[in-house]
Amino acid sequence: MKIRAAVLNQMGHSSPYEKSRPLAIEELELDAPGQDEVLVQIKAAGLCHSDLSVINGDRPRPVPMALGHEAAGVVAELGPGVTDLQVDDHVVMVFVPSCGHCLPCSEGRPALCEPAAKANLEGTLLSGARRLHRDECDVHHHIGVSCFADHAVVSRRSLVKVDPDLPLDEAALFGCAVITGVGAVVNTAKVPPGSSVAVVGLGGVGLN
């Protein structure tokens, strides 16, 4: 199918970005979802500093790349093997899928999933596939999501089903800002319930 997406064709752009114009809105070809993959219609997406780190070159990634990794949307199509979601389900897209089988995953550390880290560095989905194309050439995925687009194909393991009553523009924040902030408090600092804490830096992560 044809989609429109924000594509980064070259890294190293400097601010102000209204002058350097790092992203181009382009028409891309998006494959149908493969095994254990899902087509999602994007309803809301957030801009994160991780996106800017790719744009300015601080976090090198292969280009061309369709950016965006914090989003929420509606399931539009299920690939083979996906049995626990239905079309029209509301989902949040997360940037670190976990294979469930590697050493970190088996030790209860899915955020350190080795296949996911490899896929994210190489600009693929968890399966190693690229579902985005332009002029018969591959376009890389950003952290397995590429949500600055009207549709995206992602691994089932990159999706979390959410209550349809949750507004999707708010749900999108759970894809990065919320889980990053909560993870730091619960898993790293291990702050017990009822404690008082000081949060230094109230950006998108700190506020969550």
C-alpha positions in Angstrom: 0.0 0.0 0.0 1.0 3.6 -0.5 1.7 5.7 2.6 3.0 9.1 3.5 5.9 9.3 5.9 8.5 11.7 7.3 11.8 10.4 5.9 15.4 11.3 7.0 17.7 11.1 4.0 20.8 12.4 5.5 22.1 12.8 9.1 24.0 15.7 10.6 21.3 18.4 10.3 21.7 21.3 12.7 19.2 23.5 14.4 17.2 25.6 13.8 15.4 22.8 12.0 13.0 25.2 10.3 16.0 26.2 8.2 17.8 22.9 7.8 14.6 21.0 7.0 15.9 17.5 7.9 12.7 15.6 7.2 10.9 15.2 3.9 7.3 14.1 3.6 7.4 11.3 1.0 5.2 8.6 -0.5 6.5 5.2 0.3 5.4 1.6 -0.4 4.5 -0.3 2.7 4.4 -4.1 2.5 1.6 -6.2 4.0 2.4 -7.5 7.5 4.5 -10.6 7.6 4.6 -13.4 10.1 3.9 -12.1 13.6 3.5 -8.5 12.3 0.7 -6.0 12.4 -0.4 -3.1 10.3 -1.4 -0.1 12.4 -3.1 3.1 11.4 -1.3 5.8 13.3 -3.6 8.1 15.2 -1.1 10.1 17.4 2.7 10.3 17.6 5.1 12.2 19.8 8.5 13.8 19.0 11.2 12.5 21.3 14.8 13.6 21.8 15.8 10.2 20.4 14.4 11.3 17.0 16.5 14.5 17.2 19.6 12.4 18.1 19.3 10.6 14.8 18.6 13.8 12.8 21.7 15.5 14.2 23.9 12.4 14.0 24.5 11.9 17.7 22.9 8.4 17.3 24.1 7.1 13.9 21.5 5.0 12.0 21.3 3.9 8.4 19.4 6.2 6.0 17.0 6.7 4.4 15.0 6.1 7.5 11.3 6.8 8.3 11.5 8.3 11.8 9.2 8.2 14.8 9.0 5.7 17.7 6.4 7.0 20.1 2.8 6.4 18.9 -0.7 5.0 19.3 -3.1 3.8 16.7 -5.7 1.3 15.6 -5.0 -2.2 14.3 -5.8 -2.3 10.5 -4.6 -5.8 9.5 -3.1 -8.8 11.2 -0.2 -10.8 9.8 0.0 -14.6 10.0 0.5 -15.9 13.5 -1.1 -13.0 15.3 -4.0 -14.4 17.3 -4.3 -12.2 20.4 -5.2 -8.9 18.6 -8.2 -8.0 16.5 -8.8 -5.4 13.8 -9.8 -2.1 15.4 -8.0 -2.8 18.7 -6.3 0.3 20.1 -2.6 -0.2 20.6 0.5 1.7 21.8 3.7 1.1 19.9 6.9 0.6 21.9 10.4 0.9 20.7 12.1 -2.1 22.3 10.3 -5.3 21.4 11.6 -8.5 23.1 12.1 -11.8 21.5 11.4 -13.7 24.7 14.2 -16.2 24.0 17.6 -14.6 24.3 19.7 -14.5 27.5 18.5 -11.0 28.7 14.9 -11.9 28.0 15.2 -15.2 29.8 16.7 -13.4 32.8 13.7 -11.0 33.0 15.5 -8.1 31.3 13.5 -7.7 28.1 14.6 -4.1 27.6 18.1 -5.5 26.8 16.8 -8.0 24.2 19.7 -8.8 21.9 17.8 -9.5 18.6 15.9 -6.2 19.2 19.0 -4.2 19.8 20.5 -5.6 16.6 17.3 -4.9 14.6 17.1 -1.3 16.0 20.8 -0.6 15.0 20.3 -2.0 11.5 16.9 -0.3 10.9 14.8 -3.5 10.6 11.9 -5.0 12.3 12.5 -7.7 15.0 12.3 -10.3 12.2 15.2 -8.6 10.3 12.8 -7.5 7.5 12.2 -4.1 6.1 8.7 -3.4 5.0 9.2 0.2 3.7 10.4 0.9 0.1 11.0 3.8 -2.2 11.7 3.4 -5.9 12.3 -0.3 -5.3 14.9 0.4 -2.6 14.5 -0.3 1.1 13.8 2.5 3.6 14.9 1.7 7.1 12.7 1.5 10.2 13.3 3.7 13.2 13.5 1.5 16.3 11.1 -0.9 14.8 8.2 1.6 14.7 8.6 4.4 12.1 5.4 6.2 13.3 5.8 9.6 11.6 3.4 8.1 8.9 -0.2 7.4 8.4 0.4 3.6 8.7 3.2 1.4 9.9 3.9 -2.4 10.0 5.5 -3.5 13.2 6.3 -6.7 15.1 3.5 -7.9 17.3 6.0 -7.6 20.1 6.2 -3.9 19.5 2.5 -3.4 20.5 0.6 -3.1 23.7 -3.2 -3.3 23.6 -4.9 -0.4 25.5 -8.4 0.4 26.6 -10.4 2.1 23.8 -11.6 4.7 26.3 -8.0 6.0 26.6 -7.5 9.0 24.3 -4.9 8.0 21.7 -3.1 11.3 21.9 -2.5 10.5 25.5 -1.8 6.8 25.0 1.0 7.7 22.6 3.1 8.9 25.5 3.2 5.4 26.9 5.3 4.4 24.0 8.4 6.1 25.3 8.1 8.9 27.8 6.0 7.1 30.4 7.7 3.7 30.3 11.2 5.4 30.4 10.3 7.5 33.4 8.4 4.8 35.2 11.1 2.2 34.5 13.8 4.5 36.0 11.7 4.8 39.2 10.5 1.3 39.6 13.3 -0.8 38.2 16.5 1.3 38.6 15.9 3.4 41.7 13.5 0.9 43.1 11.4 3.5 44.9 8.9 1.9 47.2 5.2 2.9 47.1 4.4 5.9 49.3 7.9 7.4 49.1 8.6 11.1 48.4 11.2 11.7 45.6 12.8 14.7 44.0 12.7 14.7 40.2 15.4 16.8 38.6 14.4 17.8 35.1 10.7 17.9 34.2 10.7 17.2 30.5 8.5 14.6 28.9 10.3 11.7 30.8 10.5 13.5 34.2 6.9 14.5 34.2 5.9 10.9 33.7 
